[in-house]
Amino acid sequence: MQALLGVLYHSIGGIASGSFYMPFNKVKGWAWESYWIVGGLFSWLIVPPLAAWLTVPGFAEIIAASSSQIFYFTFLMGLLWGIGGLSYGLGVRYLGMSLGNSVVLGFCAAFGAIVPSIYYNINPTEGKISFTDMMGTQGGQLVLLGVLVCLIGIGLSGKAGMMKERELSKEAQKASVPEFSLVKGLIIAVLSGILSSFFNFGIEAGKPMAEAAVATGCNPLFQNNVTFVVILWGGLSTNLIWTTILSIKNKSYGDFVNKNSPIVRNLMFSALAGTTWFLQFFFYGMGESKLGNGASSWILHMSTIILTANMWGIYRKEWKGVARKTKWTIIAGISVILLSVFLVGIGNSL
């Protein structure tokens, strides 16, 4: 039953993450950096402390009482994840919901699943599974096979993107993805996928804060909400610096007072996007409390996002006009990524 609840919570979080960018598509007359930072303020600064206040009484005291090493390392992981989150938005901007999410989150899934076990191989920790442990057991080997299969799925998705670029005219490409750029998008997506996995490391680094929350009587289901506050401060720092630079460079800071744009509507949709994005972390934390912060949790979360984002990609007709072979290639890529989820899940259960 606990595992079933974990799958349910991860799925809800994945659906939220795979859908969060949709409200941004309703923003009119604003530069990307303008609506991205408004959404980010809700994702990283406003909603996380509110969620922690509602579920972890005294969360601020727990953070203040944690050691400087735990706090700064958790913050650092959030800072690096913030670069991944920033480039994630750019990846979707240049590749579209379908291809962008498949490449970014496929890499994120693979790195997020494997690197923690390598860390515990170097720094053995009681109750944590190292890479050597995974290699030495049938279940661990199946998890590693699942990660390999996931990377194959990413390759197929990337191939579908290249086929799409060759087949469609620039006008047709930009009809569904206005700023479509395969090379630029793939470079950014790979960078984003690697750095986005640092959120998983941040959860691990901040685990003592989550354990302290449980020790105070907090419901274990919400223990990670206190850790999220610190991780997301790191993410906010990265994104705030970069969007400020872009705003000054592009002189887009005037968007917020531009009466020719629907300011209130834009603020509402940006806030909705940011709040929806945070819900992925909220439900990931609930799922992680049931399944543990292992490969299965991370892969399950990522694959649900990929599946949801591709459904939105179909809805937005991002693959309209491509040859049947290209459509089957992206379907194969998505299917292989989802197959990796089942392999990792079975391996974890063993």
SULSULHU-V395883 format. One record per residue. N is the residue number from 1. OMEGA is omega as a letter, one per 20 degrees, with the letter a starting at -180 (NA if undefined). D_FIRST is the distance of its C-alpha to the first C-alpha in Angstrom with 1 decimal. Layout:
n={N | N}
omega={OMEGA | OMEGA}
d_first={D_FIRST | D_FIRST}
This chain:
n={1 | 2 | 3 | 4 | 5 | 6 | 7 | 8 | 9 | 10 | 11 | 12 | 13 | 14 | 15 | 16 | 17 | 18 | 19 | 20 | 21 | 22 | 23 | 24 | 25 | 26 | 27 | 28 | 29 | 30 | 31 | 32 | 33 | 34 | 35 | 36 | 37 | 38 | 39 | 40 | 41 | 42 | 43 | 44 | 45 | 46 | 47 | 48 | 49 | 50 | 51 | 52 | 53 | 54 | 55 | 56 | 57 | 58 | 59 | 60 | 61 | 62 | 63 | 64 | 65 | 66 | 67 | 68 | 69 | 70 | 71 | 72 | 73 | 74 | 75 | 76 | 77 | 78 | 79 | 80 | 81 | 82 | 83 | 84 | 85 | 86 | 87 | 88 | 89 | 90 | 91 | 92 | 93 | 94 | 95 | 96 | 97 | 98 | 99 | 100 | 101 | 102 | 103 | 104 | 105 | 106 | 107 | 108 | 109 | 110 | 111 | 112 | 113 | 114 | 115 | 116 | 117 | 118 | 119 | 120 | 121 | 122 | 123 | 124 | 125 | 126 | 127 | 128 | 129 | 130 | 131 | 132 | 133 | 134 | 135 | 136 | 137 | 138 | 139 | 140 | 141 | 142 | 143 | 144 | 145 | 146 | 147 | 148 | 149 | 150 | 151 | 152 | 153 | 154 | 155 | 156 | 157 | 158 | 159 | 160 | 161 | 162 | 163 | 164 | 165 | 166 | 167 | 168 | 169 | 170 | 171 | 172 | 173 | 174 | 175 | 176 | 177 | 178 | 179 | 180 | 181 | 182 | 183 | 184 | 185 | 186 | 187 | 188 | 189 | 190 | 191 | 192 | 193 | 194 | 195 | 196 | 197 | 198 | 199 | 200 | 201 | 202 | 203 | 204 | 205 | 206 | 207 | 208 | 209 | 210 | 211 | 212 | 213 | 214 | 215 | 216 | 217 | 218 | 219 | 220 | 221 | 222 | 223 | 224 | 225 | 226 | 227 | 228 | 229 | 230 | 231 | 232 | 233 | 234 | 235 | 236 | 237 | 238 | 239 | 240 | 241 | 242 | 243 | 244 | 245 | 246 | 247 | 248 | 249 | 250 | 251 | 252 | 253 | 254 | 255 | 256 | 257 | 258 | 259 | 260 | 261 | 262 | 263 | 264 | 265 | 266 | 267 | 268 | 269 | 270 | 271 | 272 | 273 | 274 | 275 | 276 | 277 | 278 | 279 | 280 | 281 | 282 | 283 | 284 | 285 | 286 | 287 | 288 | 289 | 290 | 291 | 292 | 293 | 294 | 295 | 296 | 297 | 298 | 299 | 300 | 301 | 302 | 303 | 304 | 305 | 306 | 307 | 308 | 309 | 310 | 311 | 312 | 313 | 314 | 315 | 316 | 317 | 318 | 319 | 320 | 321 | 322 | 323 | 324 | 325 | 326 | 327 | 328 | 329 | 330 | 331 | 332 | 333 | 334 | 335 | 336 | 337 | 338 | 339 | 340 | 341 | 342 | 343 | 344 | 345 | 346 | 347 | 348 | 349 | 350}
omega={a | r | r | r | r | r | a | a | r | a | r | r | r | r | r | a | a | a | a | a | a | r | r | r | r | r | a | r | r | r | a | a | a | a | r | a | r | r | a | r | r | a | a | a | a | a | a | r | r | r | r | r | a | a | a | r | a | a | a | r | r | r | a | a | a | a | a | a | r | a | a | r | r | r | a | r | r | r | r | r | a | r | r | r | r | a | r | r | r | r | r | r | a | a | a | a | a | a | a | a | a | a | a | a | r | r | a | a | a | a | a | a | a | a | r | a | r | r | a | r | r | a | a | a | a | r | a | a | r | r | r | r | a | a | a | a | r | r | r | r | r | r | r | r | r | r | r | r | r | r | r | r | r | r | r | r | r | r | r | r | r | r | r | a | a | a | a | r | r | a | a | r | a | r | a | r | a | a | a | r | a | a | r | a | a | r | r | a | r | r | a | a | r | a | r | r | a | r | r | r | r | r | a | a | a | a | r | r | r | r | r | r | r | a | r | r | r | r | a | a | a | a | a | a | r | r | a | a | a | r | a | r | r | r | r | a | a | a | r | r | a | a | r | r | r | a | r | a | a | a | a | r | r | a | a | r | a | a | r | r | r | a | a | r | r | r | a | a | r | r | r | r | a | r | r | r | a | a | r | a | a | a | r | r | r | r | r | r | r | a | a | a | a | a | a | r | a | a | a | a | a | a | r | r | a | a | a | a | r | r | r | r | r | r | a | r | a | r | r | r | r | a | a | r | r | r | r | r | r | r | r | r | r | a | r | r | r | r | r | r | a | r | a | r | r | r | r | a | r | NA}
d_first={0.0 | 3.8 | 5.4 | 5.0 | 6.3 | 8.6 | 9.9 | 10.5 | 12.4 | 14.3 | 15.3 | 16.7 | 18.5 | 19.8 | 21.1 | 22.8 | 24.4 | 25.5 | 27.2 | 28.8 | 32.1 | 32.8 | 34.3 | 36.6 | 38.1 | 39.4 | 41.3 | 45.0 | 48.0 | 46.2 | 46.1 | 42.8 | 43.1 | 43.6 | 40.5 | 38.4 | 39.2 | 38.8 | 35.2 | 34.8 | 36.0 | 33.1 | 30.6 | 31.8 | 33.8 | 33.2 | 29.6 | 27.9 | 29.8 | 29.1 | 25.3 | 25.7 | 28.0 | 25.6 | 22.6 | 24.3 | 27.4 | 30.1 | 28.8 | 32.4 | 33.3 | 30.5 | 31.8 | 35.4 | 34.7 | 33.1 | 35.5 | 37.6 | 36.4 | 32.7 | 33.7 | 36.1 | 34.0 | 31.1 | 33.7 | 35.2 | 32.0 | 31.8 | 35.5 | 35.0 | 31.9 | 34.1 | 36.6 | 33.9 | 32.7 | 36.4 | 37.1 | 33.9 | 35.5 | 38.7 | 37.0 | 35.7 | 39.1 | 40.9 | 38.6 | 36.8 | 33.1 | 32.4 | 34.2 | 34.0 | 30.2 | 29.9 | 32.3 | 31.4 | 27.6 | 27.9 | 30.0 | 27.8 | 24.7 | 26.7 | 28.3 | 25.3 | 23.3 | 26.3 | 28.4 | 26.2 | 26.0 | 29.8 | 30.2 | 28.5 | 30.8 | 33.7 | 32.3 | 30.2 | 27.5 | 25.6 | 21.9 | 22.6 | 22.9 | 26.4 | 27.9 | 29.5 | 26.2 | 24.9 | 28.2 | 28.1 | 24.8 | 23.8 | 20.6 | 22.6 | 25.2 | 22.9 | 21.7 | 25.5 | 26.2 | 23.7 | 25.6 | 28.9 | 27.8 | 26.8 | 30.4 | 31.9 | 30.1 | 31.7 | 35.0 | 34.9 | 34.1 | 37.0 | 39.3 | 38.5 | 39.6 | 42.8 | 43.5 | 43.0 | 45.5 | 48.0 | 47.8 | 47.8 | 50.7 | 50.3 | 50.5 | 47.8 | 45.4 | 46.1 | 45.6 | 41.8 | 41.6 | 44.7 | 44.9 | 43.8 | 44.8 | 43.2 | 44.7 | 44.3 | 40.7 | 39.6 | 41.1 | 39.4 | 36.1 | 36.1 | 37.0 | 34.3 | 31.6 | 32.6 | 33.0 | 29.9 | 27.8 | 29.2 | 26.7 | 24.2 | 26.8 | 27.4 | 23.8 | 24.4 | 27.8 | 26.8 | 23.9 | 26.3 | 26.5 | 22.8 | 22.7 | 25.7 | 23.9 | 21.2 | 24.1 | 25.7 | 22.9 | 21.2 | 17.6 | 16.0 | 14.3 | 17.9 | 19.5 | 20.6 | 22.6 | 25.5 | 25.7 | 25.7 | 28.9 | 30.8 | 29.7 | 30.6 | 33.9 | 34.7 | 33.8 | 36.0 | 38.9 | 39.0 | 38.8 | 41.2 | 43.8 | 43.7 | 43.7 | 46.5 | 48.5 | 48.0 | 48.9 | 52.1 | 52.9 | 52.3 | 53.6 | 50.5 | 50.1 | 52.2 | 49.4 | 48.1 | 51.5 | 52.4 | 53.2 | 53.5 | 49.7 | 47.2 | 46.3 | 44.1 | 42.2 | 41.8 | 40.5 | 37.9 | 36.6 | 36.6 | 34.7 | 32.1 | 31.7 | 31.4 | 28.9 | 26.7 | 26.9 | 25.7 | 22.6 | 21.4 | 21.6 | 20.0 | 16.8 | 17.1 | 17.2 | 14.0 | 12.3 | 14.2 | 13.1 | 9.5 | 10.8 | 14.3 | 17.6 | 18.1 | 19.4 | 16.1 | 15.5 | 19.2 | 19.7 | 16.7 | 18.2 | 21.7 | 21.2 | 19.8 | 22.9 | 25.2 | 24.0 | 24.4 | 27.7 | 29.0 | 28.3 | 30.4 | 33.0 | 33.4 | 33.8 | 36.4 | 38.2 | 38.2 | 38.8 | 41.3 | 44.5 | 43.3 | 44.0 | 41.6 | 41.3 | 40.2 | 37.5 | 36.2 | 36.2 | 34.0 | 31.7 | 31.6 | 31.0 | 28.0 | 26.6 | 27.2 | 25.4 | 22.3 | 22.6 | 22.5 | 19.0 | 17.8 | 19.9 | 18.7 | 15.0 | 15.9 | 18.2 | 15.7 | 13.4 | 16.7}
